[in-house]
Amino acid sequence: MTARVVAVEVSCDGPDEQTDCPDSAAVRARFTSVTVRQVRADGRADGWTGRRVPGHLRDVCPTCKGAAR
Ligand SMILES: [Zn+2]
C-alpha cells in the first residue's frame, strides 16, 4: 500500500492567537498546486490573507479576517 502526498494543506490559524478558527478552514488548493507557495497563492485568490508575525506566517481565512480586530 502506498500513500502519496497530493498537496500541502494550508489551514486557518484563526482570528487571533488565542482563538481557533470556528470553521477549521483550509485552503482549497487548485489541482495543480503542490507547494506551500502555490497553495497560499490559491488562498489569496479566495480572499485568504497571510499575516507575518515574528517567526512565521499566519494564514487567515476570509471568515476570520472579517472577525479579527
Ligand atoms: Zn478561519
N, CA, C, O and the ligand as a Tripos MOL2 file, in Angstrom:
@<TRIPOS>MOLECULE
protein
  277   275    70     0     0
PROTEIN
NO_CHARGES

@<TRIPOS>ATOM
      1 N           0.8500   -1.1920    0.0000 N.3       1 MET1
      2 CA          0.0000    0.0000    0.0000 C.3       1 MET1
      3 C           0.8820    1.2370    0.0000 C.2       1 MET1
      4 O           1.8270    1.3360    0.7830 O.2       1 MET1
      5 N           0.5790    2.1540   -0.8570 N.am      2 THR2
      6 CA          1.3790    3.3660   -0.9210 C.3       2 THR2
      7 C           0.5200    4.5780   -0.6480 C.2       2 THR2
      8 O          -0.6420    4.6600   -1.0450 O.2       2 THR2
      9 N           1.1310    5.5070    0.0370 N.am      3 ALA3
     10 CA          0.4710    6.7750    0.2840 C.3       3 ALA3
     11 C           1.2040    7.8540   -0.5000 C.2       3 ALA3
     12 O           2.4330    7.8650   -0.5830 O.2       3 ALA3
     13 N           0.4390    8.7330   -1.0550 N.am      4 ARG4
     14 CA          1.0440    9.7790   -1.8590 C.3       4 ARG4
     15 C           0.5790   11.1350   -1.3490 C.2       4 ARG4
     16 O          -0.6080   11.3620   -1.1160 O.2       4 ARG4
     17 N           1.5360   12.0180   -1.1830 N.am      5 VAL5
     18 CA          1.1680   13.3700   -0.7890 C.3       5 VAL5
     19 C           0.6450   14.1050   -2.0140 C.2       5 VAL5
     20 O           1.3800   14.3470   -2.9700 O.2       5 VAL5
     21 N          -0.6290   14.4520   -1.9710 N.am      6 VAL6
     22 CA         -1.2400   15.1120   -3.1230 C.3       6 VAL6
     23 C          -0.8570   16.5860   -3.1330 C.2       6 VAL6
     24 O          -0.4790   17.1350   -4.1680 O.2       6 VAL6
     25 N          -0.9590   17.2130   -1.9810 N.am      7 ALA7
     26 CA         -0.6350   18.6250   -1.8990 C.3       7 ALA7
     27 C          -0.4590   18.9900   -0.4360 C.2       7 ALA7
     28 O          -0.8910   18.2600    0.4550 O.2       7 ALA7
     29 N           0.1660   20.1030   -0.2060 N.am      8 VAL8
     30 CA          0.2480   20.5840    1.1580 C.3       8 VAL8
     31 C          -1.0970   21.1720    1.5390 C.2       8 VAL8
     32 O          -1.8750   21.5790    0.6760 O.2       8 VAL8
     33 N          -1.3650   21.2170    2.8340 N.am      9 GLU9
     34 CA         -2.5870   21.8590    3.2790 C.3       9 GLU9
     35 C          -2.2280   23.1180    4.0520 C.2       9 GLU9
     36 O          -1.4280   23.0900    4.9870 O.2       9 GLU9
     37 N          -2.8300   24.2030    3.6450 N.am     10 VAL10
     38 CA         -2.6910   25.4490    4.3860 C.3      10 VAL10
     39 C          -3.9960   25.6640    5.1300 C.2      10 VAL10
     40 O          -5.0430   25.8740    4.5180 O.2      10 VAL10
     41 N          -3.9280   25.6110    6.4640 N.am     11 SER11
     42 CA         -5.1550   25.7490    7.2430 C.3      11 SER11
     43 C          -5.1590   27.0730    7.9910 C.2      11 SER11
     44 O          -4.1200   27.6950    8.2150 O.2      11 SER11
     45 N          -6.3540   27.4750    8.3640 N.am     12 CYS12
     46 CA         -6.5320   28.7750    9.0010 C.3      12 CYS12
     47 C          -5.9490   28.7700   10.4090 C.2      12 CYS12
     48 O          -6.1260   27.8130   11.1620 O.2      12 CYS12
     49 N          -5.2520   29.8470   10.7540 N.am     13 ASP13
     50 CA         -4.6800   29.9820   12.0890 C.3      13 ASP13
     51 C          -5.5970   30.7440   13.0280 C.2      13 ASP13
     52 O          -5.1890   31.1220   14.1260 O.2      13 ASP13
     53 N          -6.8220   30.9710   12.6080 N.am     14 GLY14
     54 CA         -7.8060   31.5820   13.4990 C.3      14 GLY14
     55 C          -7.7350   33.0870   13.5360 C.2      14 GLY14
     56 O          -6.7610   33.6890   13.0830 O.2      14 GLY14
     57 N          -8.7820   33.6960   14.0850 N.am     15 PRO15
     58 CA         -8.8520   35.1560   14.1080 C.3      15 PRO15
     59 C          -7.7550   35.7930   14.9620 C.2      15 PRO15
     60 O          -7.3270   36.9120   14.6780 O.2      15 PRO15
     61 N          -7.3000   35.1050   15.9930 N.am     16 ASP16
     62 CA         -6.1930   35.6390   16.7770 C.3      16 ASP16
     63 C          -5.4270   34.4940   17.4230 C.2      16 ASP16
     64 O          -5.7590   33.3240   17.2330 O.2      16 ASP16
     65 N          -4.4030   34.8430   18.1840 N.am     17 GLU17
     66 CA         -3.5090   33.8180   18.7270 C.3      17 GLU17
     67 C          -4.2280   32.8580   19.6810 C.2      17 GLU17
     68 O          -3.8580   31.6870   19.7700 O.2      17 GLU17
     69 N          -5.2480   33.3410   20.3930 N.am     18 GLN18
     70 CA         -5.8960   32.5260   21.4160 C.3      18 GLN18
     71 C          -7.0840   31.7300   20.8820 C.2      18 GLN18
     72 O          -7.5270   30.7750   21.5210 O.2      18 GLN18
     73 N          -7.5940   32.1090   19.7340 N.am     19 THR19
     74 CA         -8.8390   31.5260   19.2490 C.3      19 THR19
     75 C          -8.5840   30.6360   18.0450 C.2      19 THR19
     76 O          -7.8450   31.0080   17.1330 O.2      19 THR19
     77 N          -9.2000   29.4570   18.0450 N.am     20 ASP20
     78 CA         -9.1210   28.5920   16.8820 C.3      20 ASP20
     79 C         -10.1360   29.0430   15.8450 C.2      20 ASP20
     80 O         -11.1460   29.6680   16.1670 O.2      20 ASP20
     81 N          -9.8500   28.7190   14.6180 N.am     21 CYS21
     82 CA        -10.7700   29.0630   13.5420 C.3      21 CYS21
     83 C         -12.1050   28.3650   13.7690 C.2      21 CYS21
     84 O         -12.1360   27.1430   13.9200 O.2      21 CYS21
     85 N         -13.2080   29.1080   13.7960 N.am     22 PRO22
     86 CA        -14.5150   28.4890   14.0160 C.3      22 PRO22
     87 C         -14.8890   27.5200   12.8990 C.2      22 PRO22
     88 O         -15.6520   26.5790   13.1140 O.2      22 PRO22
     89 N         -14.3610   27.7510   11.7310 N.am     23 ASP23
     90 CA        -14.7020   26.8850   10.5960 C.3      23 ASP23
     91 C         -13.6660   25.7950   10.3620 C.2      23 ASP23
     92 O         -13.8610   24.9210    9.5170 O.2      23 ASP23
     93 N         -12.5450   25.8440   11.1200 N.am     24 SER24
     94 CA        -11.4330   24.9410   10.8470 C.3      24 SER24
     95 C         -11.1180   24.9220    9.3600 C.2      24 SER24
     96 O         -10.9450   23.8660    8.7520 O.2      24 SER24
     97 N         -11.0520   26.0940    8.8070 N.am     25 ALA25
     98 CA        -10.9520   26.2130    7.3600 C.3      25 ALA25
     99 C          -9.5700   25.8440    6.8570 C.2      25 ALA25
    100 O          -8.5660   26.0260    7.5450 O.2      25 ALA25
    101 N          -9.5420   25.3280    5.6580 N.am     26 ALA26
    102 CA         -8.2890   25.0840    4.9530 C.3      26 ALA26
    103 C          -8.4430   25.5490    3.5200 C.2      26 ALA26
    104 O          -9.5250   25.4930    2.9350 O.2      26 ALA26
    105 N          -7.3340   26.0080    2.9750 N.am     27 VAL27
    106 CA         -7.3760   26.4830    1.5970 C.3      27 VAL27
    107 C          -7.7540   25.3450    0.6630 C.2      27 VAL27
    108 O          -7.2120   24.2430    0.7490 O.2      27 VAL27
    109 N          -8.6810   25.6270   -0.2190 N.am     28 ARG28
    110 CA         -8.9670   24.6570   -1.2710 C.3      28 ARG28
    111 C          -7.9720   24.8800   -2.3940 C.2      28 ARG28
    112 O          -8.0910   25.8230   -3.1770 O.2      28 ARG28
    113 N          -7.0000   24.0060   -2.4590 N.am     29 ALA29
    114 CA         -5.9310   24.1860   -3.4380 C.3      29 ALA29
    115 C          -6.3880   23.7510   -4.8220 C.2      29 ALA29
    116 O          -7.1740   22.8180   -4.9790 O.2      29 ALA29
    117 N          -5.8770   24.4460   -5.8010 N.am     30 ARG30
    118 CA         -6.1150   24.0150   -7.1750 C.3      30 ARG30
    119 C          -5.4460   22.6650   -7.3970 C.2      30 ARG30
    120 O          -4.5190   22.2890   -6.6790 O.2      30 ARG30
    121 N          -5.9150   21.9670   -8.3720 N.am     31 PHE31
    122 CA         -5.3920   20.6390   -8.6750 C.3      31 PHE31
    123 C          -3.8930   20.6790   -8.9500 C.2      31 PHE31
    124 O          -3.1590   19.7470   -8.6200 O.2      31 PHE31
    125 N          -3.4620   21.7620   -9.5520 N.am     32 THR32
    126 CA         -2.0620   21.8460   -9.9560 C.3      32 THR32
    127 C          -1.1620   22.4010   -8.8630 C.2      32 THR32
    128 O           0.0540   22.4710   -9.0400 O.2      32 THR32
    129 N          -1.7440   22.7940   -7.7390 N.am     33 SER33
    130 CA         -0.9410   23.4150   -6.6970 C.3      33 SER33
    131 C          -0.3640   22.3560   -5.7700 C.2      33 SER33
    132 O          -1.1020   21.5920   -5.1480 O.2      33 SER33
    133 N           0.9360   22.3190   -5.6860 N.am     34 VAL34
    134 CA          1.6110   21.2930   -4.9030 C.3      34 VAL34
    135 C           2.4020   21.9000   -3.7550 C.2      34 VAL34
    136 O           2.4100   21.3620   -2.6480 O.2      34 VAL34
    137 N           3.0610   23.0050   -4.0150 N.am     35 THR35
    138 CA          3.9130   23.5800   -2.9880 C.3      35 THR35
    139 C           3.1290   24.5320   -2.0790 C.2      35 THR35
    140 O           2.0430   24.9980   -2.4230 O.2      35 THR35
    141 N           3.7100   24.8030   -0.9220 N.am     36 VAL36
    142 CA          3.0830   25.7420    0.0100 C.3      36 VAL36
    143 C           2.8620   27.0850   -0.6750 C.2      36 VAL36
    144 O           1.8200   27.7190   -0.5050 O.2      36 VAL36
    145 N           3.8490   27.5070   -1.4460 N.am     37 ARG37
    146 CA          3.7430   28.7950   -2.1230 C.3      37 ARG37
    147 C           2.5480   28.8220   -3.0790 C.2      37 ARG37
    148 O           1.8140   29.8080   -3.1470 O.2      37 ARG37
    149 N           2.3670   27.7350   -3.8060 N.am     38 GLN38
    150 CA          1.2580   27.6810   -4.7640 C.3      38 GLN38
    151 C          -0.0840   27.6470   -4.0490 C.2      38 GLN38
    152 O          -1.0350   28.3080   -4.4670 O.2      38 GLN38
    153 N          -0.1570   26.8740   -2.9700 N.am     39 VAL39
    154 CA         -1.4160   26.7760   -2.2370 C.3      39 VAL39
    155 C          -1.7600   28.1170   -1.5960 C.2      39 VAL39
    156 O          -2.9260   28.5110   -1.5660 O.2      39 VAL39
    157 N          -0.7470   28.8210   -1.0800 N.am     40 ARG40
    158 CA         -1.0170   30.1450   -0.4980 C.3      40 ARG40
    159 C          -1.5350   31.1030   -1.5680 C.2      40 ARG40
    160 O          -2.4040   31.9340   -1.3050 O.2      40 ARG40
    161 N          -0.9930   30.9750   -2.7720 N.am     41 ALA41
    162 CA         -1.4700   31.8190   -3.8710 C.3      41 ALA41
    163 C          -2.9400   31.5220   -4.1540 C.2      41 ALA41
    164 O          -3.7250   32.4360   -4.4070 O.2      41 ALA41
    165 N          -3.3150   30.2330   -4.1110 N.am     42 ASP42
    166 CA         -4.7240   29.8620   -4.2960 C.3      42 ASP42
    167 C          -5.5750   30.5020   -3.2060 C.2      42 ASP42
    168 O          -6.6590   31.0200   -3.4760 O.2      42 ASP42
    169 N          -5.0790   30.4610   -1.9800 N.am     43 GLY43
    170 CA         -5.8180   31.0310   -0.8690 C.3      43 GLY43
    171 C          -6.0390   32.5160   -1.0370 C.2      43 GLY43
    172 O          -7.1280   33.0260   -0.7720 O.2      43 GLY43
    173 N          -5.0090   33.2080   -1.4770 N.am     44 ARG44
    174 CA         -5.1590   34.6530   -1.6680 C.3      44 ARG44
    175 C          -6.2210   34.9470   -2.7150 C.2      44 ARG44
    176 O          -6.9560   35.9290   -2.6030 O.2      44 ARG44
    177 N          -6.3000   34.0940   -3.7370 N.am     45 ALA45
    178 CA         -7.3250   34.2820   -4.7690 C.3      45 ALA45
    179 C          -8.7220   34.1300   -4.1830 C.2      45 ALA45
    180 O          -9.6820   34.7000   -4.7020 O.2      45 ALA45
    181 N          -8.8370   33.3560   -3.0930 N.am     46 ASP46
    182 CA        -10.1340   33.1430   -2.4460 C.3      46 ASP46
    183 C         -10.3550   34.0930   -1.2810 C.2      46 ASP46
    184 O         -11.3560   33.9700   -0.5750 O.2      46 ASP46
    185 N          -9.4600   35.0240   -1.0630 N.am     47 GLY47
    186 CA         -9.6540   36.0150   -0.0180 C.3      47 GLY47
    187 C          -8.8760   35.7580    1.2560 C.2      47 GLY47
    188 O          -9.0550   36.4740    2.2410 O.2      47 GLY47
    189 N          -8.0190   34.7530    1.2580 N.am     48 TRP48
    190 CA         -7.1900   34.4910    2.4360 C.3      48 TRP48
    191 C          -6.1000   35.5500    2.5330 C.2      48 TRP48
    192 O          -5.6960   36.1640    1.5460 O.2      48 TRP48
    193 N          -5.6420   35.7340    3.7680 N.am     49 THR49
    194 CA         -4.5180   36.6260    3.9590 C.3      49 THR49
    195 C          -3.4230   35.9090    4.7310 C.2      49 THR49
    196 O          -3.6900   35.0350    5.5560 O.2      49 THR49
    197 N          -2.2040   36.2890    4.4520 N.am     50 GLY50
    198 CA         -1.0740   35.8000    5.2270 C.3      50 GLY50
    199 C          -0.5570   36.9500    6.0530 C.2      50 GLY50
    200 O          -0.1700   37.9920    5.5230 O.2      50 GLY50
    201 N          -0.5530   36.7530    7.3570 N.am     51 ARG51
    202 CA         -0.1020   37.8250    8.2290 C.3      51 ARG51
    203 C           1.2450   37.4440    8.8050 C.2      51 ARG51
    204 O           1.3950   36.3760    9.3990 O.2      51 ARG51
    205 N           2.2090   38.3010    8.6340 N.am     52 ARG52
    206 CA          3.5480   37.9940    9.1050 C.3      52 ARG52
    207 C           3.6570   38.3320   10.5880 C.2      52 ARG52
    208 O           3.4440   39.4720   10.9990 O.2      52 ARG52
    209 N           3.9890   37.3320   11.3680 N.am     53 VAL53
    210 CA          4.2330   37.5440   12.7860 C.3      53 VAL53
    211 C           5.6320   37.0340   13.0740 C.2      53 VAL53
    212 O           6.1690   36.2490   12.2930 O.2      53 VAL53
    213 N           6.2430   37.4670   14.1900 N.am     54 PRO54
    214 CA          7.6090   37.0300   14.4570 C.3      54 PRO54
    215 C           7.7410   35.5100   14.4060 C.2      54 PRO54
    216 O           7.0610   34.7970   15.1430 O.2      54 PRO54
    217 N           8.6050   35.0290   13.5470 N.am     55 GLY55
    218 CA          8.8940   33.6020   13.4950 C.3      55 GLY55
    219 C           8.2000   32.8540   12.3870 C.2      55 GLY55
    220 O           8.7610   31.8970   11.8520 O.2      55 GLY55
    221 N           7.0000   33.2530   12.0240 N.am     56 HIS56
    222 CA          6.3100   32.5090   10.9750 C.3      56 HIS56
    223 C           5.2230   33.3510   10.3290 C.2      56 HIS56
    224 O           5.0410   34.5260   10.6470 O.2      56 HIS56
    225 N           4.5140   32.7180    9.4190 N.am     57 LEU57
    226 CA          3.4310   33.3840    8.7070 C.3      57 LEU57
    227 C           2.1200   32.7480    9.1370 C.2      57 LEU57
    228 O           1.9790   31.5260    9.0960 O.2      57 LEU57
    229 N           1.1650   33.5620    9.5450 N.am     58 ARG58
    230 CA         -0.1460   33.0370    9.9270 C.3      58 ARG58
    231 C          -1.0920   33.1820    8.7580 C.2      58 ARG58
    232 O          -1.2140   34.2560    8.1680 O.2      58 ARG58
    233 N          -1.7580   32.0950    8.4320 N.am     59 ASP59
    234 CA         -2.7280   32.1220    7.3510 C.3      59 ASP59
    235 C          -4.1170   32.2800    7.9480 C.2      59 ASP59
    236 O          -4.4980   31.5520    8.8650 O.2      59 ASP59
    237 N          -4.8620   33.2340    7.4230 N.am     60 VAL60
    238 CA         -6.1820   33.5390    7.9840 C.3      60 VAL60
    239 C          -7.2230   33.4960    6.8700 C.2      60 VAL60
    240 O          -7.0760   34.1380    5.8300 O.2      60 VAL60
    241 N          -8.2870   32.7160    7.1170 N.am     61 CYS61
    242 CA         -9.3300   32.5630    6.1040 C.3      61 CYS61
    243 C         -10.1990   33.8210    6.0430 C.2      61 CYS61
    244 O         -10.1620   34.6470    6.9550 O.2      61 CYS61
    245 N         -10.9780   33.9650    4.9750 N.am     62 PRO62
    246 CA        -11.8010   35.1680    4.8240 C.3      62 PRO62
    247 C         -12.7390   35.3980    6.0080 C.2      62 PRO62
    248 O         -12.9650   36.5460    6.3890 O.2      62 PRO62
    249 N         -13.2930   34.3290    6.6010 N.am     63 THR63
    250 CA        -14.1980   34.4640    7.7310 C.3      63 THR63
    251 C         -13.4830   35.0970    8.9240 C.2      63 THR63
    252 O         -13.9830   36.0440    9.5310 O.2      63 THR63
    253 N         -12.3220   34.5670    9.2430 N.am     64 CYS64
    254 CA        -11.5820   35.0890   10.3950 C.3      64 CYS64
    255 C         -11.0220   36.4700   10.1170 C.2      64 CYS64
    256 O         -10.8850   37.2840   11.0310 O.2      64 CYS64
    257 N         -10.7050   36.7340    8.8870 N.am     65 LYS65
    258 CA        -10.2000   38.0540    8.5370 C.3      65 LYS65
    259 C         -11.2560   39.0980    8.8670 C.2      65 LYS65
    260 O         -10.9320   40.1880    9.3400 O.2      65 LYS65
    261 N         -12.5240   38.7620    8.6170 N.am     66 GLY66
    262 CA        -13.6030   39.6800    8.9220 C.3      66 GLY66
    263 C         -13.8300   39.8150   10.4260 C.2      66 GLY66
    264 O         -14.2570   40.8690   10.8990 O.2      66 GLY66
    265 N         -13.5410   38.7340   11.1880 N.am     67 ALA67
    266 CA        -13.7880   38.7450   12.6150 C.3      67 ALA67
    267 C         -12.6530   39.3960   13.3870 C.2      67 ALA67
    268 O         -12.8560   39.8880   14.4970 O.2      67 ALA67
    269 N         -11.4650   39.4000   12.8100 N.am     68 ALA68
    270 CA        -10.2900   39.8940   13.5330 C.3      68 ALA68
    271 C         -10.3660   41.3890   13.7390 C.2      68 ALA68
    272 O         -10.7980   42.1360   12.8610 O.2      68 ALA68
    273 N          -9.9440   41.8070   14.8990 N.am     69 ARG69
    274 CA         -9.8750   43.2360   15.2140 C.3      69 ARG69
    275 C          -8.4690   43.6040   15.5250 C.2      69 ARG69
    276 O          -8.1850   44.7650   15.8190 O.2      69 ARG69
    277 ZN        -10.5770   30.8980    9.8610 Zn       70 ZN70
@<TRIPOS>BOND
     1     1     2 1
     2     2     3 1
     3     3     4 2
     4     3     5 am
     5     5     6 1
     6     6     7 1
     7     7     8 2
     8     7     9 am
     9     9    10 1
    10    10    11 1
    11    11    12 2
    12    11    13 am
    13    13    14 1
    14    14    15 1
    15    15    16 2
    16    15    17 am
    17    17    18 1
    18    18    19 1
    19    19    20 2
    20    19    21 am
    21    21    22 1
    22    22    23 1
    23    23    24 2
    24    23    25 am
    25    25    26 1
    26    26    27 1
    27    27    28 2
    28    27    29 am
    29    29    30 1
    30    30    31 1
    31    31    32 2
    32    31    33 am
    33    33    34 1
    34    34    35 1
    35    35    36 2
    36    35    37 am
    37    37    38 1
    38    38    39 1
    39    39    40 2
    40    39    41 am
    41    41    42 1
    42    42    43 1
    43    43    44 2
    44    43    45 am
    45    45    46 1
    46    46    47 1
    47    47    48 2
    48    47    49 am
    49    49    50 1
    50    50    51 1
    51    51    52 2
    52    51    53 am
    53    53    54 1
    54    54    55 1
    55    55    56 2
    56    55    57 am
    57    57    58 1
    58    58    59 1
    59    59    60 2
    60    59    61 am
    61    61    62 1
    62    62    63 1
    63    63    64 2
    64    63    65 am
    65    65    66 1
    66    66    67 1
    67    67    68 2
    68    67    69 am
    69    69    70 1
    70    70    71 1
    71    71    72 2
    72    71    73 am
    73    73    74 1
    74    74    75 1
    75    75    76 2
    76    75    77 am
    77    77    78 1
    78    78    79 1
    79    79    80 2
    80    79    81 am
    81    81    82 1
    82    82    83 1
    83    83    84 2
    84    83    85 am
    85    85    86 1
    86    86    87 1
    87    87    88 2
    88    87    89 am
    89    89    90 1
    90    90    91 1
    91    91    92 2
    92    91    93 am
    93    93    94 1
    94    94    95 1
    95    95    96 2
    96    95    97 am
    97    97    98 1
    98    98    99 1
    99    99   100 2
   100    99   101 am
   101   101   102 1
   102   102   103 1
   103   103   104 2
   104   103   105 am
   105   105   106 1
   106   106   107 1
   107   107   108 2
   108   107   109 am
   109   109   110 1
   110   110   111 1
   111   111   112 2
   112   111   113 am
   113   113   114 1
   114   114   115 1
   115   115   116 2
   116   115   117 am
   117   117   118 1
   118   118   119 1
   119   119   120 2
   120   119   121 am
   121   121   122 1
   122   122   123 1
   123   123   124 2
   124   123   125 am
   125   125   126 1
   126   126   127 1
   127   127   128 2
   128   127   129 am
   129   129   130 1
   130   130   131 1
   131   131   132 2
   132   131   133 am
   133   133   134 1
   134   134   135 1
   135   135   136 2
   136   135   137 am
   137   137   138 1
   138   138   139 1
   139   139   140 2
   140   139   141 am
   141   141   142 1
   142   142   143 1
   143   143   144 2
   144   143   145 am
   145   145   146 1
   146   146   147 1
   147   147   148 2
   148   147   149 am
   149   149   150 1
   150   150   151 1
   151   151   152 2
   152   151   153 am
   153   153   154 1
   154   154   155 1
   155   155   156 2
   156   155   157 am
   157   157   158 1
   158   158   159 1
   159   159   160 2
   160   159   161 am
   161   161   162 1
   162   162   163 1
   163   163   164 2
   164   163   165 am
   165   165   166 1
   166   166   167 1
   167   167   168 2
   168   167   169 am
   169   169   170 1
   170   170   171 1
   171   171   172 2
   172   171   173 am
   173   173   174 1
   174   174   175 1
   175   175   176 2
   176   175   177 am
   177   177   178 1
   178   178   179 1
   179   179   180 2
   180   179   181 am
   181   181   182 1
   182   182   183 1
   183   183   184 2
   184   183   185 am
   185   185   186 1
   186   186   187 1
   187   187   188 2
   188   187   189 am
   189   189   190 1
   190   190   191 1
   191   191   192 2
   192   191   193 am
   193   193   194 1
   194   194   195 1
   195   195   196 2
   196   195   197 am
   197   197   198 1
   198   198   199 1
   199   199   200 2
   200   199   201 am
   201   201   202 1
   202   202   203 1
   203   203   204 2
   204   203   205 am
   205   205   206 1
   206   206   207 1
   207   207   208 2
   208   207   209 am
   209   209   210 1
   210   210   211 1
   211   211   212 2
   212   211   213 am
   213   213   214 1
   214   214   215 1
   215   215   216 2
   216   215   217 am
   217   217   218 1
   218   218   219 1
   219   219   220 2
   220   219   221 am
   221   221   222 1
   222   222   223 1
   223   223   224 2
   224   223   225 am
   225   225   226 1
   226   226   227 1
   227   227   228 2
   228   227   229 am
   229   229   230 1
   230   230   231 1
   231   231   232 2
   232   231   233 am
   233   233   234 1
   234   234   235 1
   235   235   236 2
   236   235   237 am
   237   237   238 1
   238   238   239 1
   239   239   240 2
   240   239   241 am
   241   241   242 1
   242   242   243 1
   243   243   244 2
   244   243   245 am
   245   245   246 1
   246   246   247 1
   247   247   248 2
   248   247   249 am
   249   249   250 1
   250   250   251 1
   251   251   252 2
   252   251   253 am
   253   253   254 1
   254   254   255 1
   255   255   256 2
   256   255   257 am
   257   257   258 1
   258   258   259 1
   259   259   260 2
   260   259   261 am
   261   261   262 1
   262   262   263 1
   263   263   264 2
   264   263   265 am
   265   265   266 1
   266   266   267 1
   267   267   268 2
   268   267   269 am
   269   269   270 1
   270   270   271 1
   271   271   272 2
   272   271   273 am
   273   273   274 1
   274   274   275 1
   275   275   276 2
@<TRIPOS>SUBSTRUCTURE
     1 MET1         2 RESIDUE 1 A MET
     2 THR2         6 RESIDUE 1 A THR
     3 ALA3        10 RESIDUE 1 A ALA
     4 ARG4        14 RESIDUE 1 A ARG
     5 VAL5        18 RESIDUE 1 A VAL
     6 VAL6        22 RESIDUE 1 A VAL
     7 ALA7        26 RESIDUE 1 A ALA
     8 VAL8        30 RESIDUE 1 A VAL
     9 GLU9        34 RESIDUE 1 A GLU
    10 VAL10       38 RESIDUE 1 A VAL
    11 SER11       42 RESIDUE 1 A SER
    12 CYS12       46 RESIDUE 1 A CYS
    13 ASP13       50 RESIDUE 1 A ASP
    14 GLY14       54 RESIDUE 1 A GLY
    15 PRO15       58 RESIDUE 1 A PRO
    16 ASP16       62 RESIDUE 1 A ASP
    17 GLU17       66 RESIDUE 1 A GLU
    18 GLN18       70 RESIDUE 1 A GLN
    19 THR19       74 RESIDUE 1 A THR
    20 ASP20       78 RESIDUE 1 A ASP
    21 CYS21       82 RESIDUE 1 A CYS
    22 PRO22       86 RESIDUE 1 A PRO
    23 ASP23       90 RESIDUE 1 A ASP
    24 SER24       94 RESIDUE 1 A SER
    25 ALA25       98 RESIDUE 1 A ALA
    26 ALA26      102 RESIDUE 1 A ALA
    27 VAL27      106 RESIDUE 1 A VAL
    28 ARG28      110 RESIDUE 1 A ARG
    29 ALA29      114 RESIDUE 1 A ALA
    30 ARG30      118 RESIDUE 1 A ARG
    31 PHE31      122 RESIDUE 1 A PHE
    32 THR32      126 RESIDUE 1 A THR
    33 SER33      130 RESIDUE 1 A SER
    34 VAL34      134 RESIDUE 1 A VAL
    35 THR35      138 RESIDUE 1 A THR
    36 VAL36      142 RESIDUE 1 A VAL
    37 ARG37      146 RESIDUE 1 A ARG
    38 GLN38      150 RESIDUE 1 A GLN
    39 VAL39      154 RESIDUE 1 A VAL
    40 ARG40      158 RESIDUE 1 A ARG
    41 ALA41      162 RESIDUE 1 A ALA
    42 ASP42      166 RESIDUE 1 A ASP
    43 GLY43      170 RESIDUE 1 A GLY
    44 ARG44      174 RESIDUE 1 A ARG
    45 ALA45      178 RESIDUE 1 A ALA
    46 ASP46      182 RESIDUE 1 A ASP
    47 GLY47      186 RESIDUE 1 A GLY
    48 TRP48      190 RESIDUE 1 A TRP
    49 THR49      194 RESIDUE 1 A THR
    50 GLY50      198 RESIDUE 1 A GLY
    51 ARG51      202 RESIDUE 1 A ARG
    52 ARG52      206 RESIDUE 1 A ARG
    53 VAL53      210 RESIDUE 1 A VAL
    54 PRO54      214 RESIDUE 1 A PRO
    55 GLY55      218 RESIDUE 1 A GLY
    56 HIS56      222 RESIDUE 1 A HIS
    57 LEU57      226 RESIDUE 1 A LEU
    58 ARG58      230 RESIDUE 1 A ARG
    59 ASP59      234 RESIDUE 1 A ASP
    60 VAL60      238 RESIDUE 1 A VAL
    61 CYS61      242 RESIDUE 1 A CYS
    62 PRO62      246 RESIDUE 1 A PRO
    63 THR63      250 RESIDUE 1 A THR
    64 CYS64      254 RESIDUE 1 A CYS
    65 LYS65      258 RESIDUE 1 A LYS
    66 GLY66      262 RESIDUE 1 A GLY
    67 ALA67      266 RESIDUE 1 A ALA
    68 ALA68      270 RESIDUE 1 A ALA
    69 ARG69      274 RESIDUE 1 A ARG
    70 ZN70       277 GROUP 0 **** ****
